[in-house]
Amino acid sequence: MASGSSPPAPDALQDQSIREGNSRASESFDIKLIKKEIETRLIVATLVASVTFTAGMTFPGGYNVSGDPNPGMPTMLHHRWFQVFIIFDSLASYSSILSVLLLLQARNDNPHKAKRYFKRAGPALSMAVIFMTVAFWASLILTVSKVKWLKILILCYGVYFIVLIYFYVGNLWDT
């Protein structure tokens, strides 16, 4: 302590300890919230990974039978919307698997590492949900492609909802 300066007043010390205590309590509360959010997102990411994996194994339109020239190949392989489905379903699957791995790393006891992995997982999960929606949309269009008015209707509301998902889910999970 410098000469001529007086020691801090007891009230000032108490105020400082309360602020530090509140800061620690707030940090502990934040960590608990993040851990709960990690578990919730981990469930969502695992569900997206499961659904997209399953969709990738059970193609819309099914497979060619043994009497066809290419048995075992998807019947809609050369259809444009089938290709859109495959591309976005695989992107959704990979993004959700990445998100699962990042969220598993976020379960780390080190709060700084946990927050870092948690923040990285958010965009990956957002993209997985958007990609999954586009894949579903493409499979619907493929399924009804012979009925022009229904195909146009699905195209219109599909674009609308994909934009909504992008703005709401994308912003929600950017932490």
C-alpha positions as a Markdown table, in Angstrom:
| # | Residue | x | y | z |
|---|---|---|---|---|
| 1 | Met | 0.0 | 0.0 | 0.0 |
| 2 | Ala | 1.4 | 3.4 | -0.9 |
| 3 | Ser | 2.2 | 5.8 | 1.9 |
| 4 | Gly | -0.5 | 8.3 | 2.6 |
| 5 | Ser | -3.3 | 6.2 | 1.1 |
| 6 | Ser | -5.9 | 4.7 | 3.4 |
| 7 | Pro | -7.0 | 1.1 | 3.4 |
| 8 | Pro | -10.3 | 0.3 | 1.5 |
| 9 | Ala | -13.4 | 0.7 | 3.5 |
| 10 | Pro | -15.1 | -2.5 | 4.6 |
| 11 | Asp | -18.2 | -1.6 | 2.5 |
| 12 | Ala | -16.0 | -1.4 | -0.6 |
| 13 | Leu | -14.5 | -4.8 | 0.1 |
| 14 | Gln | -17.9 | -6.3 | 0.7 |
| 15 | Asp | -19.2 | -4.8 | -2.6 |
| 16 | Gln | -16.2 | -6.2 | -4.5 |
| 17 | Ser | -16.7 | -9.7 | -3.0 |
| 18 | Ile | -20.4 | -9.6 | -3.9 |
| 19 | Arg | -19.5 | -8.6 | -7.5 |
| 20 | Glu | -17.0 | -11.4 | -7.8 |
| 21 | Gly | -19.4 | -13.9 | -6.2 |
| 22 | Asn | -22.2 | -12.8 | -8.7 |
| 23 | Ser | -19.7 | -13.1 | -11.5 |
| 24 | Arg | -18.8 | -16.6 | -10.5 |
| 25 | Ala | -22.4 | -17.5 | -9.9 |
| 26 | Ser | -23.3 | -16.1 | -13.3 |
| 27 | Glu | -20.5 | -18.0 | -15.0 |
| 28 | Ser | -21.6 | -21.2 | -13.3 |
| 29 | Phe | -25.2 | -20.6 | -14.4 |
| 30 | Asp | -24.0 | -20.0 | -18.0 |
| 31 | Ile | -22.0 | -23.3 | -17.9 |
| 32 | Lys | -25.1 | -25.2 | -16.7 |
| 33 | Leu | -27.2 | -23.6 | -19.4 |
| 34 | Ile | -24.7 | -24.5 | -22.1 |
| 35 | Lys | -24.4 | -28.1 | -20.8 |
| 36 | Lys | -28.2 | -28.5 | -21.0 |
| 37 | Glu | -28.2 | -26.9 | -24.5 |
| 38 | Ile | -25.4 | -29.2 | -25.6 |
| 39 | Glu | -27.5 | -32.3 | -24.5 |
| 40 | Thr | -30.6 | -31.0 | -26.3 |
| 41 | Arg | -28.7 | -30.2 | -29.5 |
| 42 | Leu | -26.9 | -33.6 | -29.3 |
| 43 | Ile | -30.3 | -35.3 | -29.4 |
| 44 | Val | -31.4 | -33.2 | -32.4 |
| 45 | Ala | -28.1 | -33.7 | -34.3 |
| 46 | Thr | -28.3 | -37.5 | -33.7 |
| 47 | Leu | -31.9 | -37.6 | -34.9 |
| 48 | Val | -31.0 | -35.6 | -38.1 |
| 49 | Ala | -28.0 | -38.0 | -38.7 |
| 50 | Ser | -30.3 | -41.0 | -38.3 |
| 51 | Val | -33.0 | -39.7 | -40.5 |
| 52 | Thr | -30.7 | -38.6 | -43.3 |
| 53 | Phe | -28.8 | -41.8 | -43.2 |
| 54 | Thr | -32.0 | -43.8 | -43.4 |
| 55 | Ala | -33.3 | -41.7 | -46.3 |
| 56 | Gly | -30.0 | -42.2 | -48.1 |
| 57 | Met | -30.5 | -46.0 | -47.9 |
| 58 | Thr | -34.2 | -46.0 | -48.9 |
| 59 | Phe | -34.2 | -43.9 | -52.0 |
| 60 | Pro | -37.4 | -42.4 | -53.4 |
| 61 | Gly | -38.6 | -44.6 | -56.2 |
| 62 | Gly | -36.8 | -47.7 | -54.9 |
| 63 | Tyr | -34.4 | -49.9 | -56.7 |
| 64 | Asn | -34.3 | -51.6 | -60.1 |
| 65 | Val | -35.3 | -55.3 | -59.8 |
| 66 | Ser | -33.3 | -58.2 | -60.9 |
| 67 | Gly | -34.9 | -58.3 | -64.4 |
| 68 | Asp | -33.7 | -54.7 | -65.2 |
| 69 | Pro | -30.4 | -53.9 | -67.0 |
| 70 | Asn | -29.0 | -52.4 | -63.8 |
| 71 | Pro | -30.4 | -54.4 | -60.9 |
| 72 | Gly | -29.9 | -52.8 | -57.5 |
| 73 | Met | -29.5 | -49.3 | -58.9 |
| 74 | Pro | -32.0 | -46.5 | -57.9 |
| 75 | Thr | -34.8 | -46.3 | -60.4 |
| 76 | Met | -34.7 | -42.5 | -60.5 |
| 77 | Leu | -30.9 | -42.2 | -60.7 |
| 78 | His | -30.9 | -40.0 | -63.8 |
| 79 | His | -33.7 | -37.7 | -62.7 |
| 80 | Arg | -32.6 | -34.2 | -61.7 |
| 81 | Trp | -34.6 | -34.0 | -58.5 |
| 82 | Phe | -33.2 | -37.4 | -57.4 |
| 83 | Gln | -29.7 | -36.0 | -57.8 |
| 84 | Val | -30.7 | -32.9 | -55.8 |
| 85 | Phe | -32.1 | -35.2 | -53.1 |
| 86 | Ile | -28.9 | -37.3 | -53.0 |
| 87 | Ile | -26.6 | -34.2 | -52.8 |
| 88 | Phe | -28.5 | -32.5 | -50.0 |
| 89 | Asp | -29.3 | -35.7 | -48.1 |
| 90 | Ser | -25.6 | -36.5 | -48.0 |
| 91 | Leu | -24.7 | -32.9 | -47.0 |
| 92 | Ala | -27.3 | -33.0 | -44.2 |
| 93 | Ser | -25.9 | -36.4 | -43.0 |
| 94 | Tyr | -22.3 | -35.1 | -43.0 |
| 95 | Ser | -23.2 | -31.8 | -41.3 |
| 96 | Ser | -25.2 | -33.6 | -38.6 |
| 97 | Ile | -22.4 | -36.1 | -38.0 |
| 98 | Leu | -19.9 | -33.2 | -37.7 |
| 99 | Ser | -22.3 | -31.5 | -35.3 |
| 100 | Val | -22.6 | -34.7 | -33.2 |
| 101 | Leu | -18.8 | -35.0 | -32.9 |
| 102 | Leu | -18.4 | -31.3 | -32.0 |
| 103 | Leu | -21.1 | -31.5 | -29.4 |
| 104 | Leu | -19.5 | -34.6 | -27.9 |
| 105 | Gln | -16.3 | -32.7 | -27.6 |
| 106 | Ala | -18.3 | -29.8 | -26.0 |
| 107 | Arg | -19.2 | -32.1 | -23.1 |
| 108 | Asn | -15.6 | -31.4 | -22.0 |
| 109 | Asp | -15.1 | -30.3 | -18.3 |
| 110 | Asn | -13.0 | -27.4 | -19.4 |
| 111 | Pro | -15.5 | -24.5 | -19.8 |
| 112 | His | -13.5 | -22.7 | -22.4 |
| 113 | Lys | -13.1 | -25.7 | -24.7 |
| 114 | Ala | -16.8 | -26.6 | -24.1 |
| 115 | Lys | -17.9 | -23.2 | -25.3 |
| 116 | Arg | -15.6 | -23.3 | -28.3 |
| 117 | Tyr | -16.9 | -26.6 | -29.5 |
| 118 | Phe | -20.5 | -25.6 | -28.7 |
| 119 | Lys | -20.2 | -22.5 | -30.8 |
| 120 | Arg | -18.7 | -24.5 | -33.7 |
| 121 | Ala | -21.5 | -27.1 | -33.6 |
| 122 | Gly | -24.3 | -24.5 | -34.0 |
| 123 | Pro | -23.7 | -23.6 | -37.6 |
| 124 | Ala | -23.1 | -27.2 | -38.6 |
| 125 | Leu | -26.4 | -28.3 | -37.0 |
| 126 | Ser | -28.2 | -25.3 | -38.6 |
| 127 | Met | -26.9 | -26.3 | -42.0 |
| 128 | Ala | -27.8 | -30.0 | -41.4 |
| 129 | Val | -31.4 | -29.0 | -40.7 |
| 130 | Ile | -31.5 | -26.8 | -43.8 |
| 131 | Phe | -29.9 | -29.4 | -46.0 |
| 132 | Met | -32.3 | -32.1 | -44.7 |
| 133 | Thr | -35.3 | -29.8 | -45.5 |
| 134 | Val | -34.0 | -29.3 | -49.1 |
| 135 | Ala | -33.5 | -33.1 | -49.4 |
| 136 | Phe | -37.1 | -33.7 | -48.2 |
| 137 | Trp | -38.4 | -31.0 | -50.6 |
| 138 | Ala | -36.6 | -32.6 | -53.6 |
| 139 | Ser | -37.9 | -36.1 | -52.7 |
| 140 | Leu | -41.5 | -34.7 | -52.6 |
| 141 | Ile | -41.0 | -33.0 | -56.0 |
| 142 | Leu | -39.6 | -36.2 | -57.4 |
| 143 | Thr | -42.6 | -38.2 | -56.0 |
| 144 | Val | -45.2 | -35.9 | -57.6 |
| 145 | Ser | -43.3 | -34.8 | -60.7 |
| 146 | Lys | -46.0 | -36.2 | -63.1 |
| 147 | Val | -48.6 | -33.8 | -61.5 |
| 148 | Lys | -47.6 | -30.4 | -62.7 |
| 149 | Trp | -49.8 | -28.2 | -60.4 |
| 150 | Leu | -48.8 | -30.2 | -57.3 |
| 151 | Lys | -45.1 | -30.0 | -58.3 |
| 152 | Ile | -45.4 | -26.2 | -58.6 |
| 153 | Leu | -47.2 | -25.9 | -55.3 |
| 154 | Ile | -44.5 | -28.0 | -53.5 |
| 155 | Leu | -41.8 | -25.8 | -55.2 |
| 156 | Cys | -43.4 | -22.6 | -54.0 |
| 157 | Tyr | -44.1 | -23.5 | -50.4 |
| 158 | Gly | -40.8 | -25.4 | -50.2 |
| 159 | Val | -38.8 | -22.3 | -51.1 |
| 160 | Tyr | -40.9 | -20.3 | -48.6 |
| 161 | Phe | -40.2 | -22.7 | -45.7 |
| 162 | Ile | -36.5 | -23.1 | -46.5 |
| 163 | Val | -36.1 | -19.3 | -46.4 |
| 164 | Leu | -38.0 | -19.3 | -43.0 |
| 165 | Ile | -35.8 | -22.1 | -41.6 |
| 166 | Tyr | -32.7 | -20.3 | -42.8 |
| 167 | Phe | -33.6 | -17.1 | -41.1 |
| 168 | Tyr | -35.0 | -18.5 | -37.9 |
| 169 | Val | -33.1 | -21.7 | -37.2 |
| 170 | Gly | -29.8 | -20.2 | -38.6 |
| 171 | Asn | -30.1 | -17.2 | -36.3 |
| 172 | Leu | -31.3 | -19.3 | -33.3 |
| 173 | Trp | -28.3 | -21.6 | -33.3 |
| 174 | Asp | -25.6 | -19.1 | -34.0 |
| 175 | Thr | -24.2 | -18.6 | -30.5 |
